[in-house]
Amino acid sequence: QVGTGPFQWMVLSVCGLANAADAVEILSVGLLGTAAEQELQLTAHRTGALNACIFVGMFLGGLGWGFIGDVIGRKHSLLVALAVNAVFGALSAASTSLWQLMVLRLVAGLGVGGSMPVVFSLMSEFCPPSSRGKFMAMLASFWMVGSLYSASMGWLLIPLAGWRVFVLAASVPATACCLLMAALVPESPRYLTIMGRAREAEQVGLEDGNLQAANISEEVANYRIFIKMDKNSLLKHSRKQLNTATERAAGVLSALLSPPLRSYTVPLAVAWIGLCGGWYCTVLWVPRYFKERGAEETSVYAETFAVSLANLPGNLASIWLVDRLGRRLTACVCMAGACVCALLFAAAPAQGVWPLLAACVFNGVSVGGWNSLDMISAELYPTSLRSSGFGLLNAVGRVSSFVTTYAAGALLEAALWAPLLVAAVLLAAGSAAMLKLPEPAGDQGGWMGGAGYAFLRGNA
C-alpha cells in the first residue's frame, strides 16, 4: 500500500498553486474590465465581451486537453497549459486595443480550461484511496487563495501602478507553478505504467506489480501489443479505436439523457445553468457595480477584496450544512439565499454599507451552493458514468457562464439592476430544480467523500 508523506504534501502545494492560478486568471478579468475602462474605451457591452472571452477559451481548452494529456502525459500537458496561461496572460499587459486583449485572454483561457481537469487527476494519482478525499478537499481550498490573491493585487496595484502591472502580477502564480511543476513533480505513475514505462513508475516510489494488478494490467498488455504493429495495422487500429470511442460517447450520452438517469441529468443541468450563470453574472461584475454606485477607485478594489474574503466563512458553513441538511437541501437553500441576496444587492441604496453587505453574503452563500451541487452531481451517477455525467454538466455550466456574462454587459447599459435580476431568476430556477432530485446515499467506497467534492468547483 502507498502511504502519505512529505512527497504528497509537496505535490499538493504545487497542484494547489495551479488551482489558485486558474482562479486568478478567471476572477481578475472582472477587475481588468473596470481598471482599463478609460484607456480602452470600454462600455458595459464591450466589457461583457471581454469577460466572456475566457469562458470560450476554457470551453475549447477543456475539450482538447484530454487528448493532449493522453499523448504527452499528465505532467507535460499540465506544463503546457500553465505555460499558455502564464505567457498569454502576461502578454495581455501589452495590449493596445480591446480586440488584442480579447484574443490574448481567450488564448489564456485555453490554458485554464486545460489545466483544471489535469491538476486534480494528477494529484489523485499520487494519493492512496484512504487519504484522497482529504487531499482533494485541501486542494479545493486553493481556489479561495487565488480569489484573495487576485482581489488583493487589484487593491494594491491598480490604483498605484495601473492595470498592466496588475495583469503581470496575475500571471505570476501560473509562471511560478510551471517552474515548480517542471522541477519537483514527476509524471503520473499510472500514465507511465499504461505507456509501458514501468521502470520509470517504480522510480516515483510506486510498486509496479500492485499497480498493474489493481488498475491497469489489461491496458498495459494492450499497449504492448499496440506498439508491435506495423504502420498499416496501426492505422487500422487507430480508426477502429476512434469508431469505438465515438460509439461509446454516443452510448454514454444516450444513457445520461434516457430513463432513469434523465431524471437526474435534466434537473442537475438546470441547477448548473442557474448557479454558473447567476454567480458569474454577478461576481465578475462586482467592481463595476460598486463603481456605478459611486465608490471611489480605491474603495472599489477594497470592497472587491472583502467580497472575495466572504468565501472563507461560506466554505466552513457549507461543510456543516451538508452534514446537517444533506446535499440536496443545502444546494437548494444556498441557491435560494443567493437569489435573495442578488435581489437585495439590486435594490440596495447607493450609499452606505448595504451594497457591500449584500455582495459579501451573496458570495458566501453561493459557495455552499457550489460545494453541495458538485457533490450531488457526482454522487447521483453510477461510477461508470460519473466522469461523463459531470463533464456534460460542466460543459453546460460553461456555456451558461459565457452567455450570461456577455449578456450582463448589454443589460447594464439598460439598468444597473437588470443583470442582478437575471441572476436572481437563474438562481431561483436552480434552487427549484434541486427539489426534483433525491438525496444521494453518498460515495462511501470512493475517494470523493464529504468535503472532497468541493474541488470540482474549479471546473465551473
Beta strands, then each sheet from edge to edge (+ up, - down):
end
